[in-house]
């Protein structure tokens, strides 16, 4: 901004006069700045609301499928013997289970060696006089794998342990207990292992390291009987017909435990309740924004206007405007209507028509609901809802008596809701994909205001320069006049 020195001769407040003369231009520019600010705030308001609608849209996309509702609950008569969980494919009913064997990982606890033996001890001190080979066999049968370990007199105990690890086993030399521990990497009989020597030097080494005379536990498979049929595996966990069974302990002979699987009625109820809770949160906010009171004559503040107010006053002033930005908004009305119509629609199942009210789910209407909550749904008998807690719980009864009908209805309702929101979110010339409002139009408006503001800033600057130049010329003329007058006075004063 140029530094101007004016009014020195005339004594006039030139800056104030110029600002008064260009005030029409300044007011016009400020008007466009305020309009642009409101557009920017409106974009922010829509971005926030759109993210919540999109979140609901994403949740609903999962509720279109049976897998979202077919919840199973499984109980076991003795959880010390086995634990069981059920997938959606599990069959309802009671089944018998016997645990015959538990999976065992092959494990060798070496005999105790002399306390002088350390990880750094050379094998020459343990009977190795030259090169020697050991064979490590992991697995059994056709899948068995043999690995040759090559050692010499200068190799150390730790190097021996490292080569055992390299052959596909877990190994450690515990110096505090003077023992070598070796185990398979996983359970089961097919993961068993053995270590053999190719010569006397190797045999002496295995003896001196406590391996030949250590305590070996053979690898063993788990074995269970489900409904009289045997299942064997390397792990204690079995996946059978929708059940995940983890054996914990062997059951007594001829004393099977029972597994009972049923539809998880409470889980299905909670799934529907969670969906309605999310829907209500979004629809209530949309209703509140659409019905917001008018901001009246409130406009965004200029920097000068903010300087004359406290921070609290500015915040309250701006909140008044921001809260009203989506009042009577046509895009908001459109998406609200789409969601309401989808939720109020009836769907046919086996020739019979059902709506949410068929399951005791309904809105309270304008007269019965809190302000801006007339579009929210309530479940009769919901203990968390003080409006409907005392009513008969029709939803839970329907889930208990005929869960398939409830699931089929929810699939149709959420599918229709998803489809209709999805159509609204399609990209057009006015809005981008996954936007329910005209974001492209708002961006265009914002950019147009930027151009207008720039144009009026240029006009304002031109007018200011024009008037300052006029006043500068006047100041120069007055200065010359004063100089001439002073010279004339001095000339007469000297006679």
Secondary structure, 3 states (H helix, E strand, C coil): CCCCCCCCCCCCCHHHHHHHHCHHHHHHHHHHHHHHHHHHHHHHHHHHHHHHHHHHHHHHHHCCCHHHCCCEEEEECCCCCEEEEECCCCCCEEEEEEEEECCECCEEECCCCCCCCCCCCEHHHHCCCCCEEEEEEECCHHHCEEEEEEECCCCEHHHHHHHHHHCCCEEEEECCCCEEEEECCCCCHHHCEEEEECCHHHHHHHHHCCCCCCEEECCECEEEEECCEEEEECCCEEEECCEEEEECCCCCCCCCEEEEEEECHHHHHHHHHHHHHHHHHHHHHHHHHHCCCCCCCCCCCCHHHHHCCCHHHHHHHHHHHHCCCCCCCHHHHHHHHHHHHHHHCCEEECCEEECHHHHCEEECHHHHCCCCCCCCEEECCCCCCCCCCCCCCHHHHHHHHHHHHHHHHHHHHHHHHHHHHHHHCCCCCCCCCCCCCCHHHHHHHHHHHHHHHHHHHHHHHHHHHHHHHHHHHHHHHHHHHHHHHHHHHHHHHCC
